[in-house]
């Protein structure tokens, strides 16, 4: 049995994707370069939270954002290139 609750993590990811889409809209035509910039920015926020000794809750929130961007990017690539 995993030490984490995948259902809870997936719910957090879904909530973050929905929040980001509500805030920024759905952008199916972003280039890989733009997606990479977004992802690196999010990774930088994880690094900053660790460097500033933020509570685990903050670091987890940033990691969920990294995961959400990665999933959205993969989804866009799939829809663009494999459908």
C-alpha positions in Angstrom: 0.0 0.0 0.0 1.4 3.4 -0.9 2.4 5.9 1.8 0.4 8.6 0.0 -3.2 8.8 -1.0 -3.2 9.0 -4.9 -6.9 9.8 -5.0 -6.2 12.9 -2.8 -3.1 13.9 -4.9 -5.1 13.5 -8.2 -7.9 15.7 -6.7 -5.4 18.4 -5.8 -4.0 18.2 -9.4 -7.4 18.4 -10.9 -8.3 21.4 -8.7 -5.0 23.2 -9.7 -5.6 22.5 -13.4 -9.1 23.9 -13.1 -7.9 26.9 -11.2 -5.2 27.7 -13.7 -7.6 27.3 -16.6 -10.1 29.6 -15.0 -7.3 32.1 -14.3 -5.4 31.9 -17.7 -7.8 30.1 -20.0 -7.0 27.1 -22.1 -4.2 27.8 -24.5 -3.9 24.9 -27.0 -1.5 26.6 -29.2 1.4 27.4 -26.8 4.8 26.4 -28.1 7.0 24.0 -26.3 9.3 26.9 -25.5 6.4 28.7 -23.7 5.4 25.6 -21.8 9.1 25.1 -20.7 9.2 28.7 -19.4 6.0 28.2 -17.4 7.4 24.9 -16.0 10.8 26.3 -15.1 9.0 29.3 -13.4 7.0 26.8 -11.3 10.1 24.8 -10.5 11.8 28.0 -9.4 8.9 28.6 -7.0 9.6 25.2 -5.4 13.2 26.1 -5.1 12.4 29.4 -3.5 9.9 27.8 -1.0 12.6 25.3 0.0 15.3 28.0 0.2 13.1 30.2 2.4 12.2 27.3 4.7 8.5 27.6 3.9 6.2 25.1 5.6 5.7 21.7 3.9 2.1 22.8 2.9 3.6 25.6 0.8 6.2 23.3 -0.8 3.5 20.7 -1.6 1.3 23.4 -3.2 4.2 24.4 -5.4 4.9 20.8 -6.3 1.3 20.3 -7.3 1.6 23.4 -9.6 4.7 21.8 -11.2 2.8 18.6 -11.7 -0.3 20.4 -13.1 1.8 22.3 -15.6 3.5 19.1 -16.7 0.2 17.3 -17.1 -1.3 20.2 -19.1 1.7 20.3 -21.4 1.6 16.6 -22.0 -2.1 16.8 -22.6 -1.6 19.6 -25.1 1.1 17.6 -26.9 -1.1 14.6 -27.0 -4.1 16.5 -28.4 -1.9 18.3 -31.0 0.3 15.5 -32.2 -1.3 12.1 -31.5 -5.0 12.5 -32.1 
